[in-house]
Amino acid sequence: MRASPSAGVGAGGRVDHAGPRAVRRAERSGARTRPSTGGAAVAELLIRGALVVDGTGGAPFRADVAVDGGRIAAVGGPGLTGRRTLDADGLALAPGFVDMHAHSDLALLTDPDHLAKVAQGVTCEVLGQDGLSYAPVDDATLPQVRQAIAGWNGDPPGLDWSWRDVAGYLDRLDAGIAVNACYLVPHGSVRMLAMGWDARPATEAELNAQRALLAEGLAQGAVGLSAGLTYPPGMYAPTGELVALCRVVAEHGGFFAPHHRSYGAGALDAYAEMVAVASRSGCALHLAHATLNFAVNRGRSGELLALLDAAERDGVDLTLDSYPYLPGSTTLAALLPSWAAEGGPAATLARLRDPAALARVRHDLEVAGSDGCHGVPVEWETIRIAGSRDPAAVGSTVAELAARAGRPPFEAARALLLGDELSTGILQLVGNEENVRALMRHPAHTGGSDGLLATARPHPRAYGTFPRYLARYVRELGVLSLAECVAHLAGTPARRLRLAGRGLVRAGYHADLVLFDPETVSDTATFERPRQLPRGIPYVLVGGVPAIDDGRPTGALPGRALRRRPDGTVA
């Protein structure tokens, strides 16, 4: 595809797509020409002849789309002109994708191009996930948070950490980022401020302190509350504490996004607990990386779907996200039992050097099934190292490292935890394909990469989630139609976030747009080479500004923090 400098049909030549076959096929399956829904005299940009997949889930249609002043000026209609014209023959035009579960909290600040997400067509990310992030904090808790989640986000040297509250962090994002970003108040960080790393219920005074911190973060623009209920210190919170906090979220028009207490043994009970929290509090619920992992849950997606459908019938406002891969990604320290993490990182490291504590940790991991490992005894051959200060360990399983060193796997894992000061990143090979496919079909489903970008060999989902949905689950397997998939990746998440004027291809909406070739779009990131960029996505616009232009990154930083407003909408 090439851009012509003036109005009219462009010269043709395209990047990474196979011509008009996709358009003709879509027309045969019900695509239509949509009449004009707006107009502009001479727009800044005219996208000519695109197959518009508008984010509603409705049938695609062919139309010219005009972009002007950062917004969509018109969709269809005669006589549209533009100072620049893109020939979109053979390409689909969709709303920019929303990553409902991102771990780009630092990457957006330290990697301006942010190609891991921009190249996938992502134009908005939701940060502050899994109950741990960098606002709100104080001078005492910031170093603890940085150490606790260095395995997720790294700990970049030289970063200016001068913010302490949500407003300060969002202001920092406004200084210039590649895509738009929303932020969830992280429950674990709030609990840490109110009561440290204690493994006990909060007192009434401590709960009131959490309520105040949460309300302040929401008033400063956060869109909801996240929780990490297999990560300390959030995992120590009883159900009643979550209900009390979610009532605050509901009052502000936000939503609750929990990483539940288990994705393994007891997973269905963990999902039921989150549904109960939403029902009791009146808070909207978004289930993070909704999966059913481990052999114990093979073939049980029907039970979870029945639970979710019953909740919706009972009035729970519910959505979920997932990534289209089988392995999970977290830190090695996350597998430890909750009691071993009480008191924070320094206390955990001390226990890993205490012979009596070690014996108990090992029993919980290998025999009983620790709560950190979702109640399932760890299988060391399924734990692959993704990041470590020891580069020789990266890419090997714990079982392989142990065999090479001639020692038990637990000792190999302990050595990594001590050497990395708990920041060891891992992949956990525990997924079930039939569950992945069943859950992505649910109408409330959205896409979330859960991509950890800082490890030496990250999970390929960080670079491939959104094109993989389009390639494998739409084009190759037909699990979703193209229209359904785009609705899951753009329209539905925009409604959950209550984004004002985003998530659809509609006149007057912000021009957060992606052009891709339905015939060739594909993820190329692999577990061996996870940082490869996708194919078939030649154009990405954020607020009408090209971030990817004819297949090339522009280096533009048109993104900003999107804040919740008093009426509950986000802009």
Steps between C-alpha positions, in 0.01 A plus 500: 500500500625847414365839586419751229561862590158624382143391457414198289595135477854426614772340293453150636814330641428329829701372795445150630158426357365297212261728315123527476410136569401575859270781390327287237463210745347729763260643242383151409438421868281803562729803488318807375558861407410728790349840426660818624499569873668835490704721273798732466599746229863395450621267773858459611486130404271295280508121532366380166306177445555331838308199626366665815466267797349757730524338844128445553506137388288586196588385147801673342433753226704686240541874548732794470587643841613858556718601795541861609609671818572173675148367446306302244336768287289272280430134430379456142321737269579666167755767435737437792844646442819523699833674490647151529335185370571140596396228258347237731415247227529157663526637854263500793457815706413449866500699823834484675527199728478534879734288711287441809787344696834671440820518702646801320502721810871577457550398137287792382743734679828332405432369147339786307433306176325223695492283189405192699147640514483766229596251228207277606248779443456574870404862562402478869633297794365444850777521761523450878415131473505208743489718809858629478627814334675827570219730618399569766825449691710683755873518559491177702284285275634606158827304539302197615266516201792546263667188637179297516413547133844542343436160342199650321623843400873513570646777713646742247799703620477875483120519493355805673275354771382834635125426485326345798127508421281404205475859379878531487540175308233594246662841456827322424326297229363822354856617432496278190421133438440290192144386580223606734491352850247445778601417856353278771568571867701193615355344814829348619678836483214663691500225764877536535460870577224433753641198686825375348543135402309350793316174427179583686168678451508877513378680809217746453751787509718328240200428281396865524852600398473274195160645413643853515801413284278326246252787485784746450644295212159475334443873542838559334395306190543126558237286328462235770672265743726204424587217737764229500363226722791261451754780560594648838383710668164507320455125535459544875175694459178314591190527284339760723789740449461474123125560526556813710750641249287412200214703647730801472577410137129466422430845646751645253371311196809281466554124479683226689768302311623211717769244443308239699626269772549200272514405135568137592354293785205694632481725193122480473464591868735794440288624211186457711656712776564786256143479370379518861719806565344674200147398598535609863668831417308597187831547321561416135735201460774433248665159540871524423668244271199272536643151461461154647849357522665173602381147436243523778298747289523333162160514328331702775437821306129419483475520877664842506286630215187382682615688811559818300169478315313449826675804648394712203140382534518605865601851398880494533666732246776267384780483243818294475826496308735229381812447290506242215787287629536203733799581726468758773764751603591628844791493743652200673441671835127510426485121545608521864239443772343816636643456849851510353439846356364661816705803600617585150793408275771521766309262727445259211871493417579434865266198501672363191821490706336342809518117494184454707297738283645344185371156591151640539520698175614191312218288641241761405638534148566138413249305710208705631467749215566857614240772466757690293493211251119493492474203738678266258833329584766658282631300206850634444511380140221750421687801645718664231727791591418817306721748684791476741827668591654167394463509120591131476178415682270677253310262276548193718248340732576473870514122454762538225710739709486258792606206285798692361609603850435159655272628774126489582275738304396678819862593568543625145190716542620629837837598352327701230273676749793601718724599209227707337365640828157359410485657151536175299249499215337175388265344251267237645384238249156426643228609253210312339417582137136396518444737792677785319273461195179465699560809715590726207160429346314656793333831399657674801850398397777753426868470415778545754865420431623480861833566330809532720743701288811522717619137517786372287270263312143621553185309424417557130153621601664837576570542127237278341166484684287716269622380159483144632129540569451620142723238338451179695156537655327690217666411170637153575260345752184708463440510874390863458387691194702807404221728619466317832874508560532873438208561735679294766826690449358853468128564545437288810806620695418860413153450652645339811740792544222748414735666251340814363503500120732201458471135401294533180555619145239773515485864398604725787699232680869533571708369210664213687513265202681196363524384138587134450483237229258224607672255262854543633486652848691271735705483814865409445619506861598154626621363830851483355483846333230685693577857394413460133240746375181390323431502128214654309435814708635787287318792665418593859361841596469639852283810510540531124881502524677213322700288744563238230504647148534269198650236729754736658492638856485877507623562854196717567375526859132591459374297796401628841339391824124456476333599826169410659278806522241580770221355284688168479602533135867490406668757278 
